[in-house]
Amino acid sequence: MEAVAKLKNCPMSPRKMRLVVDNIRGKNVEDALNILKFTKKEAATWLEKVVVSAISNWENKHDGSADADDHKLFIKTAFVDGGTMLKRFRPAPHGRAHRIRKRTNHVTIIVENRIPTAKDQDAVTAAANDEEE
């Protein structure tokens, strides 16, 4: 079973955020949090919050009965999309103006477990029973 966490309108360019997201994609949650903790980029602090939120969402989906440490959570999908742009003007020589684009991004992280939970096993047996009938 998977859980999703999203961060919208993060005030940073998507290109800068993707550099850090590429480092954690497909990793175990514990490894990803360690990588983010020791990465010196600003994007790492934003992503750390999103990963912790995804873990919390996964635990809430299981009614708090399943512990994330016991089921080997990993980052199944992580991607960054461009958000809205604030457009500003800065003075330039000869009375002209240059456009400044203040970019934002949207981050989506999907976390899934490698070891099945009791809820997952119940769903598999229910699906098998439906096929037999």
Residue frames as a rotation matrix with the C-alpha (Angstrom) as fourth column:
MET 1
0.585 0.811 0.000 0.00
0.811 -0.585 0.000 0.00
0.000 0.000 -1.000 0.00
GLU 2
-0.451 -0.786 0.424 1.30
0.804 -0.564 -0.190 3.44
0.388 0.255 0.886 -0.85
ALA 3
0.451 0.513 -0.730 0.93
0.745 -0.667 -0.007 6.94
-0.490 -0.541 -0.683 0.56
VAL 4
0.094 -0.311 0.946 1.38
0.806 -0.534 -0.256 10.32
0.585 0.786 0.200 -1.10
ALA 5
0.250 -0.032 -0.968 2.71
0.651 -0.735 0.192 13.65
-0.717 -0.678 -0.163 0.16
LYS 6
0.246 -0.101 0.964 2.75
0.864 -0.427 -0.266 16.85
0.439 0.899 -0.018 -1.90
LEU 7
-0.177 -0.312 -0.933 4.41
0.581 -0.799 0.156 20.20
-0.794 -0.515 0.323 -1.46
LYS 8
0.333 0.393 0.857 2.93
0.931 -0.279 -0.234 22.94
0.148 0.876 -0.459 -3.60
ASN 9
0.798 -0.007 0.603 4.23
0.151 -0.965 -0.212 26.40
0.584 0.261 -0.769 -4.50
CYS 10
0.526 -0.737 -0.424 7.67
0.709 0.105 0.697 25.91
-0.469 -0.667 0.578 -2.98
PRO 11
0.944 -0.071 -0.323 9.58
-0.183 -0.926 -0.331 29.17
-0.276 0.371 -0.887 -3.66
MET 12
-0.103 -0.986 0.130 12.50
-0.334 0.157 0.929 27.61
-0.937 0.052 -0.346 -5.49
SER 13
-0.040 0.074 -0.996 13.24
-0.998 -0.042 0.037 26.79
-0.039 0.996 0.076 -9.10
PRO 14
0.869 0.449 0.208 12.26
-0.442 0.893 -0.083 23.27
-0.223 -0.020 0.975 -10.16
ARG 15
0.583 -0.718 -0.381 15.70
-0.165 0.354 -0.920 22.70
0.795 0.599 0.088 -11.65
LYS 16
-0.367 -0.725 0.583 17.38
-0.733 -0.161 -0.661 23.20
0.573 -0.670 -0.472 -8.27
MET 17
0.168 0.526 0.834 14.86
-0.909 0.410 -0.076 20.95
-0.382 -0.745 0.547 -6.53
ARG 18
0.903 0.221 -0.368 15.30
-0.381 0.806 -0.454 18.14
0.196 0.550 0.812 -9.08
LEU 19
-0.004 -0.985 -0.174 19.03
-0.544 0.148 -0.826 17.93
0.839 0.092 -0.536 -8.27
VAL 20
-0.633 -0.200 0.748 18.19
-0.773 0.227 -0.593 16.81
-0.051 -0.953 -0.298 -4.74
VAL 21
0.406 0.865 0.294 15.12
-0.790 0.494 -0.362 14.71
-0.459 -0.085 0.885 -5.63
ASP 22
0.567 -0.249 -0.785 17.25
-0.553 0.591 -0.587 12.63
0.610 0.767 0.198 -8.02
ASN 23
-0.516 -0.845 0.139 19.47
-0.644 0.276 -0.713 11.64
0.564 -0.458 -0.687 -5.08
ILE 24
-0.649 0.280 0.707 16.65
-0.613 0.359 -0.704 10.08
-0.451 -0.891 -0.062 -3.04
ARG 25
0.251 0.816 -0.520 14.45
-0.967 0.234 -0.101 8.47
0.039 0.529 0.848 -5.70
GLY 26
0.470 0.048 -0.881 14.12
-0.325 0.938 -0.122 4.70
0.821 0.343 0.457 -5.14
LYS 27
-0.624 -0.782 0.003 15.98
-0.244 0.191 -0.951 4.70
0.743 -0.594 -0.310 -1.80
ASN 28
-0.156 0.489 -0.858 14.82
0.879 0.465 0.105 3.36
0.451 -0.738 -0.502 1.56
VAL 29
0.715 0.541 0.443 13.17
0.296 -0.808 0.509 6.03
0.634 -0.233 -0.738 3.68
GLU 30
0.796 -0.467 -0.386 15.90
0.372 -0.126 0.920 5.90
-0.478 -0.875 0.073 6.35
ASP 31
-0.191 -0.905 0.381 18.63
0.903 -0.010 0.430 6.30
-0.385 0.426 0.818 3.72
ALA 32
0.040 0.286 0.957 16.75
0.736 -0.656 0.166 9.14
0.676 0.698 -0.237 2.04
LEU 33
0.941 0.336 0.030 16.35
0.217 -0.671 0.709 11.03
0.259 -0.661 -0.705 5.32
ASN 34
0.427 -0.866 -0.260 20.08
0.541 0.014 0.841 10.63
-0.725 -0.499 0.475 6.05
ILE 35
-0.301 -0.512 0.805 20.98
0.952 -0.210 0.222 11.89
0.055 0.833 0.551 2.58
LEU 36
0.370 0.541 0.755 18.70
0.510 -0.798 0.322 14.90
0.776 0.266 -0.571 2.99
LYS 37
0.912 -0.020 -0.410 20.00
0.379 -0.344 0.859 15.66
-0.158 -0.939 -0.306 6.48
PHE 38
0.158 -0.963 -0.217 23.58
0.431 -0.130 0.893 15.97
-0.888 -0.235 0.395 5.25
THR 39
-0.046 -0.107 0.993 22.90
0.977 -0.212 0.023 17.70
0.208 0.971 0.114 1.92
LYS 40
-0.598 -0.355 -0.718 23.84
0.606 -0.787 -0.116 21.38
-0.524 -0.505 0.686 2.01
LYS 41
-0.849 0.315 0.425 21.22
0.209 -0.538 0.817 22.61
0.486 0.782 0.391 -0.45
GLU 42
-0.743 0.626 0.236 18.09
-0.636 -0.552 -0.540 24.47
-0.208 -0.551 0.808 0.62
ALA 43
-0.055 0.749 -0.661 15.95
-0.785 0.377 0.492 21.99
0.618 0.545 0.567 -1.30
ALA 44
-0.584 -0.237 -0.776 16.99
0.146 0.910 -0.388 19.26
0.799 -0.340 -0.496 1.16
THR 45
-0.969 0.247 0.009 15.22
-0.063 -0.213 -0.975 20.96
-0.239 -0.945 0.222 4.07
TRP 46
-0.243 0.920 -0.306 11.98
-0.960 -0.274 -0.062 21.24
-0.141 0.279 0.950 2.07
LEU 47
-0.044 0.205 -0.978 12.20
-0.573 0.797 0.192 17.63
0.819 0.568 0.082 0.90
GLU 48
-0.910 -0.317 -0.268 12.93
0.037 0.581 -0.813 16.29
0.414 -0.749 -0.517 4.37
LYS 49
-0.668 0.729 0.153 9.58
-0.529 -0.320 -0.786 17.68
-0.524 -0.606 0.599 5.54
VAL 50
0.086 0.726 -0.682 7.77
-0.985 0.165 0.051 16.11
0.149 0.667 0.730 2.59
VAL 51
-0.378 -0.290 -0.879 9.34
-0.267 0.943 -0.197 12.67
0.886 0.160 -0.434 3.17
VAL 52
-0.999 0.040 -0.001 8.43
0.010 0.216 -0.976 12.78
-0.039 -0.976 -0.216 6.88
SER 53
-0.345 0.931 -0.122 4.88
-0.813 -0.361 -0.456 13.77
-0.468 -0.059 0.882 5.88
ALA 54
0.008 0.307 -0.952 4.67
-0.796 0.578 0.180 10.83
0.605 0.756 0.249 3.44
ILE 55
-0.781 -0.329 -0.531 5.76
0.047 0.816 -0.576 8.42
0.623 -0.475 -0.622 6.19
SER 56
-0.865 0.494 0.087 3.15
-0.226 -0.229 -0.947 9.88
-0.448 -0.839 0.309 8.52
ASN 57
-0.103 0.846 -0.524 0.48
-0.990 -0.138 -0.027 9.58
-0.095 0.516 0.851 5.81
TRP 58
-0.296 -0.077 -0.952 1.40
-0.416 0.908 0.056 5.91
0.860 0.412 -0.300 5.32
GLU 59
-0.961 -0.085 -0.262 1.09
0.193 0.474 -0.859 5.22
0.198 -0.877 -0.439 9.06
ASN 60
-0.612 0.789 -0.055 -2.27
-0.544 -0.470 -0.695 7.05
-0.574 -0.395 0.717 9.24
LYS 61
-0.148 0.531 -0.834 -3.54
-0.907 0.263 0.328 5.02
0.393 0.806 0.443 6.28
HIS 62
-0.360 -0.066 -0.931 -2.93
0.095 0.990 -0.107 1.90
0.928 -0.127 -0.350 8.39
ASP 63
0.640 0.752 0.158 -4.81
-0.010 -0.197 0.980 3.39
0.768 -0.629 -0.118 11.36
GLY 64
0.275 -0.623 0.732 -1.58
-0.897 -0.441 -0.039 3.74
0.347 -0.646 -0.680 13.34
SER 65
0.868 0.103 0.487 -1.38
-0.328 0.853 0.405 -0.06
-0.374 -0.511 0.774 13.80
ALA 66
0.712 -0.649 0.269 1.57
0.686 0.561 -0.463 -0.54
0.150 0.514 0.845 11.42
ASP 67
0.544 -0.638 -0.546 4.99
0.027 -0.636 0.771 0.93
-0.839 -0.434 -0.328 12.14
ALA 68
0.879 -0.186 -0.439 6.97
-0.477 -0.310 -0.822 2.31
0.017 0.932 -0.362 9.19
ASP 69
-0.051 -0.988 0.146 10.27
-0.983 0.075 0.167 0.85
-0.176 -0.135 -0.975 10.47
ASP 70
-0.190 0.012 0.982 8.94
-0.289 0.955 -0.068 -2.72
-0.938 -0.297 -0.178 10.40
HIS 71
0.588 0.594 0.549 7.76
0.332 0.441 -0.834 -2.65
-0.737 0.673 0.062 6.78
LYS 72
-0.389 -0.898 0.207 10.83
0.589 -0.069 0.806 -1.22
-0.709 0.435 0.555 4.99
LEU 73
0.722 0.661 -0.207 9.30
0.320 -0.583 -0.746 1.83
-0.614 0.472 -0.633 3.35
PHE 74
-0.482 -0.840 0.249 10.96
0.683 -0.182 0.707 3.14
-0.549 0.510 0.662 0.20
ILE 75
-0.158 0.367 -0.917 10.42
-0.374 -0.882 -0.288 6.10
-0.914 0.297 0.276 -2.07
LYS 76
0.061 0.296 0.953 8.55
0.655 0.708 -0.262 4.61
-0.753 0.641 -0.151 -5.00
THR 77
0.191 0.079 0.978 8.06
0.888 -0.439 -0.138 7.81
0.419 0.895 -0.154 -6.97
ALA 78
0.141 -0.148 -0.979 9.44
0.559 -0.804 0.202 11.31
-0.817 -0.576 -0.031 -6.57
PHE 79
-0.217 -0.221 0.951 9.05
0.948 -0.280 0.151 14.08
0.233 0.934 0.270 -9.09
VAL 80
-0.397 -0.020 -0.918 9.07
0.393 -0.907 -0.151 17.85
-0.829 -0.421 0.368 -9.37
ASP 81
0.103 0.488 0.867 6.77
0.983 -0.183 -0.014 19.93
0.152 0.854 -0.498 -11.56
GLY 82
-0.865 -0.384 0.323 7.00
0.375 -0.923 -0.092 23.63
0.333 0.041 0.942 -12.27
GLY 83
-0.137 0.819 -0.557 4.57
0.877 -0.161 -0.453 25.87
-0.461 -0.550 -0.696 -10.41
THR 84
0.829 0.491 0.268 3.40
0.559 -0.755 -0.344 29.41
0.034 0.435 -0.900 -11.03
MET 85
-0.294 -0.939 0.179 5.86
0.929 -0.325 -0.179 32.14
0.226 0.113 0.967 -11.91
LEU 86
0.570 0.329 -0.753 5.90
0.496 -0.869 -0.004 35.60
-0.655 -0.371 -0.658 -10.40
LYS 87
0.163 -0.491 0.856 6.93
0.933 -0.204 -0.295 37.99
0.320 0.847 0.425 -13.15
ARG 88
0.577 -0.093 -0.811 8.83
0.419 -0.819 0.392 41.12
-0.701 -0.566 -0.434 -12.18
PHE 89
0.749 -0.357 0.558 10.75
0.444 -0.355 -0.823 43.78
0.492 0.864 -0.108 -14.09
ARG 90
0.342 -0.743 -0.576 14.25
0.661 -0.245 0.709 45.06
-0.668 -0.623 0.407 -13.37
PRO 91
0.816 -0.047 -0.576 15.69
-0.321 -0.865 -0.385 48.24
-0.480 0.499 -0.722 -14.88
ALA 92
0.348 -0.706 0.617 18.18
0.826 0.542 0.153 47.73
-0.442 0.457 0.772 -17.70
PRO 93
-0.574 -0.670 -0.471 20.46
0.366 -0.724 0.585 50.12
-0.733 0.164 0.661 -19.63
HIS 94
-0.989 0.108 0.105 19.06
0.035 -0.510 0.859 52.65
0.146 0.853 0.501 -22.11
GLY 95
-0.563 0.810 0.162 15.70
-0.808 -0.499 -0.313 52.91
-0.172 -0.307 0.936 -20.35
ARG 96
-0.180 0.490 -0.853 14.71
-0.484 0.711 0.510 49.33
0.857 0.504 0.109 -21.05
ALA 97
0.138 0.259 0.956 13.42
-0.962 0.263 0.067 46.65
-0.234 -0.929 0.286 -18.67
HIS 98
-0.638 -0.335 -0.693 14.39
-0.473 0.881 0.009 43.01
0.608 0.333 -0.720 -18.28
ARG 99
0.478 0.878 0.012 11.91
-0.623 0.329 0.709 40.43
0.619 -0.347 0.705 -17.07
ILE 100
-0.729 -0.575 0.370 12.69
-0.666 0.472 -0.577 38.48
0.157 -0.668 -0.728 -13.88
ARG 101
0.221 0.782 -0.582 10.91
-0.430 0.614 0.662 35.14
0.875 0.104 0.472 -13.41
LYS 102
-0.519 -0.295 0.802 10.58
-0.854 0.205 -0.478 34.02
-0.024 -0.933 -0.358 -9.79
ARG 103
-0.263 0.361 -0.894 9.88
-0.457 0.770 0.446 30.34
0.850 0.526 -0.037 -10.18
THR 104
-0.082 0.263 0.961 8.04
-0.933 0.319 -0.167 27.94
-0.350 -0.910 0.220 -7.87
ASN 105
-0.645 -0.155 -0.748 7.64
-0.505 0.822 0.265 24.17
0.574 0.549 -0.608 -7.95
HIS 106
0.498 0.768 0.404 5.38
-0.865 0.403 0.299 21.33
0.067 -0.498 0.865 -6.86
VAL 107
-0.674 -0.729 -0.120 6.96
-0.692 0.680 -0.244 18.20
0.259 -0.082 -0.962 -5.32
THR 108
0.581 0.814 0.012 5.18
-0.779 0.552 0.296 14.83
0.235 -0.181 0.955 -5.15
ILE 109
-0.651 -0.758 0.032 6.57
-0.721 0.605 -0.337 11.90
0.236 -0.243 -0.941 -3.18
ILE 110
0.567 0.788 -0.240 4.97
-0.684 0.613 0.394 8.44
0.458 -0.059 0.887 -3.09
VAL 111
-0.507 -0.695 0.511 6.09
-0.862 0.405 -0.304 5.98
0.005 -0.595 -0.804 -0.41
GLU 112
0.533 0.651 -0.540 5.40
-0.620 0.735 0.275 2.23
0.576 0.188 0.796 -0.50
ASN 113
0.302 -0.389 0.870 6.23
-0.794 0.403 0.455 -0.72
-0.528 -0.828 -0.188 1.74
ARG 114
-0.367 -0.514 -0.775 8.36
-0.820 0.572 0.009 -3.70
0.439 0.639 -0.632 0.69
ILE 115
-0.986 0.080 -0.146 7.07
0.143 0.857 -0.494 -6.05
0.086 -0.508 -0.857 3.41
PRO 116
-0.347 0.926 0.146 3.29
0.045 -0.139 0.989 -6.57
0.937 0.350 0.007 3.13
THR 117
-0.790 0.201 0.580 1.09
-0.613 -0.302 -0.730 -5.56
0.028 -0.932 0.362 6.05
ALA 118
-0.739 0.589 0.327 -1.92
0.328 0.738 -0.589 -7.42
-0.588 -0.328 -0.739 7.41
LYS 119
0.139 0.809 -0.571 -4.19
-0.257 -0.527 -0.810 -5.00
-0.956 0.259 0.134 5.52
ASP 120
-0.220 -0.315 -0.923 -2.39
-0.961 -0.092 0.260 -5.80
-0.167 0.944 -0.283 2.24
GLN 121
-0.983 -0.186 0.005 -2.67
-0.184 0.977 0.105 -9.56
-0.024 0.103 -0.994 2.80
ASP 122
-0.371 0.922 0.110 -6.40
0.250 0.213 -0.945 -9.26
-0.894 -0.323 -0.309 3.53
ALA 123
0.219 0.424 -0.879 -6.90
-0.680 -0.579 -0.449 -7.38
-0.699 0.696 0.162 0.26
VAL 124
-0.591 -0.507 -0.627 -5.00
-0.803 0.443 0.398 -10.07
0.076 0.739 -0.670 -1.68
THR 125
-0.936 0.274 0.222 -7.06
0.202 0.932 -0.300 -12.91
-0.289 -0.236 -0.928 -0.17
ALA 126
-0.053 0.961 -0.271 -10.32
0.002 -0.272 -0.962 -11.03
-0.999 -0.052 0.012 -0.82
ALA 127
0.031 -0.001 -1.000 -9.32
-0.931 -0.364 -0.029 -10.52
-0.363 0.932 -0.013 -4.46
ALA 128
-0.884 -0.388 -0.260 -8.46
-0.454 0.845 0.283 -14.23
0.110 0.368 -0.923 -4.79
ASN 129
-0.660 0.711 0.243 -11.84
0.316 0.556 -0.769 -15.22
-0.681 -0.431 -0.592 -3.33
ASP 130
0.154 0.722 -0.674 -13.65
-0.431 -0.565 -0.704 -12.94
-0.889 0.399 0.224 -5.78
GLU 131
-0.347 -0.372 -0.861 -11.84
-0.937 0.099 0.335 -14.54
-0.039 0.923 -0.383 -8.73
GLU 132
-0.986 -0.031 0.162 -12.84
-0.046 0.995 -0.093 -18.04
-0.159 -0.099 -0.982 -7.61
GLU 133
-0.293 0.955 0.040 -16.53
0.256 0.119 -0.959 -17.13
-0.921 -0.271 -0.279 -7.56
